[in-house]
């Protein structure tokens, strides 16, 4: 390997040949510039060639962070899940490009990353995009079932406005816009309060940590590809993520929720969640054709996750996410009644039915947005007067109930789709208060028993006082 030094303008530069492009076989060169003397350029050239021989060579000094990350995401996209690829694209677009996207890769170091993280924690939040309002207003229509029976105008929750009337053929309201109902005073006050509430301008530490992990992975590849000498992101200090206590419902509270939700359209979904601990993405992606009522099983396969507000399909969170779930008799009966309801709706709507194959859907067959499932759960829980928890906390409640019932750890871990039994034990054994109480009583009896067993604590307190 030979280098070459030359003068360009007032400064000196160097270049040397490196391995050809792995795909095209075209010639490639590494270069550097901006040296005041020929001696400095030769020294830099020798150092760069030595670094390249050690596998740490820098093929170009002109890669900017934005361009490098774009190319990196394109090259690795096929090797990661679509949801992760989209999340990383969002992190790059929202939290990296606006701040250091125009800087060169070789200018980035641990201090730059620390400054970026501090900026994101202080004012990095990106405002949610406003929802697009429908361009056309909903109008009154006359709907008929395949057998000619008249149906309500627009009764469904997915309609922008609703009308429960069954219109006659000569109804003058047909074709006219449907006027939305006015909000109640309480609903109007809640909407006004939500509008006044201001979000913290800074990002949550967990989001900043996720950005750090993306950059760390990127710089690992940059170093391998010769775009950086080493992974300088390792020198950075991502923020500490505060530990949050896990909120769970008791078995009695789970029963209260299900009793209150009996009349809800998605009652079968709530029962399945409470009796299986399924994740939201698994519930949203549950397939009707994977429900075997005869065998009392449900196969969990495709999941529906939300990335940047859009729903995409994925293959599950862990390796054990795809598995066959046994159904208890009560859940099976509820799901059977749910499927019968879907069959009636399909028959009533006929060609207007949109079959997406999902188990939980609106009356016209369309699947609900996963965020809609969360909002519906929150509303039902609040109406039942239960402590506020997240939908995912029902999963924790299920696992906690299994732990308290002394269910085998391996069987419990497999049922809820954890990666391994050790993870399940780490997540739930630490909060086993009854087990801790048993240990405390046993050891205290061993240590304090005997001569101290008859010790009068009250009397001793008076003597020492």
C-alpha positions, 0 to 999 in steps of 0.5 A: 500500500502506497500513499501520495501527498500533494499540495492543493491551494495553500494546504497539503493533502494525502490519499491512498488506495484501499480495498475496492467496493465490495459490490461493484469492484470499483476503485476506492481511495482514502484521503485527508486534507488541510495540513499546513506542511508536507511533513504533517500530511505524510505523517497523517497519511502513514497513520491513516494507512496504519489504522486501515491495516488494523481494520480501523481505517477511515475511507472518507472524511466527508460523510455527514451524520445525516447522510451516513445515518440515511445510508446506514438505515437503508443498508440494515433495514432488511436485517431488523423488524419493520417496526424497529426500522421505522422507529429508528428512522423517526429517532434520526429524523426528529432527534438527530438530523435537526441538531447534528445532521450536518456535522461530519461523522469524524467530528462526533465524539462523546461530548457531542453526544452528551450535549445532544442528549441534554438538548433532547431532555430539555426541549426535544419533544416533537409536537404530535401532528394534528389529525386531518379532518374529513373533507366531506361531511357525513350525510343521512343515508338509507341502508338495507340488509341483503334481505331488504330489511332497513338498517340504522343510518350511521350507528357505528363508533367509527363514523365521524357522526352518528344517526340511529334513525331508520330512514324511509325512502321519502325521508327529506333528511336523506342526503343532508349533512348530519349535525354533530351532537353537542358536547355535554358540559362536563365533556366540554370542560374536559376538552378545554382542560386538555387543551390548556394542559401543556406538555413538557418540552423535553423528551422522556429519558427512555426516548433519549436512551433509545436514541443513544442505542440507535446511534451506538449501533450505527457507529459500530457499523460506521467503524466497521465500514471505515467511516469512523475510527471507532465507536465514539458513542461508547464515550457518551453518557445516556440519561438514567431512566427512573424506575417506575413502580408497577401498577396491578389490579387484584383478582377482585378488581379484574372481576369488577372490570369484566362485570362492568364491561359485559355490555361492551362490544369488545367484551370478548377482548377484555376477557381474553386479556384478563385470562391470558395476559396477551399484549395489546399488539397480539389482541389487535392482531388476533386472527379469526382463522387461528381461533380453533373453537373445537380444540379450545386454542388460539394461535398467536401469530401476526401482531399489529403495532403502532409506529409513528401513529400508523399501524403495521404488522409485525411478527411479535416481540420475542422469539416465544411470541408466536405460540398456541394459547389454550383457552379456558371454558369461560373464555371459549364460550365468550369467544364463541358468542363473539364469533356468532355476533361477527357472523350476523354482522357479516350477513347483515352488511353483505357486500359492504362488509370489509373482511380483514380476517381479524378476530376483534373488529367494528361491525363492518369488519374493519379492525380498530386502531390499537390506540382506540383499544387503549382509550376504550379500556381507560374509559371502562376502567374509569366508569367502573371506579377502578384505580387507573392503570395502563392496558399493559398492566392487566398483563402484569396483573395476570402474571402477578395472579399466576405467581400468587397462585404458585403456578409453575414459573416455566409454564407461566413464562411460556403462556405470556410469551416471555423470552425465557423463564429467568426474565419472568422470575426477575420481573415478578418474584421481587414483588412477592410480599408473602414470600418475603414475609415467610422468610422474615418470620422464619429467620426471625424465629431462628434468631430471636427464639429461645431466651428472647422469646419471652422478652417484654418489649414494653417493659424494656422500653420503660426501663431504658427511657 
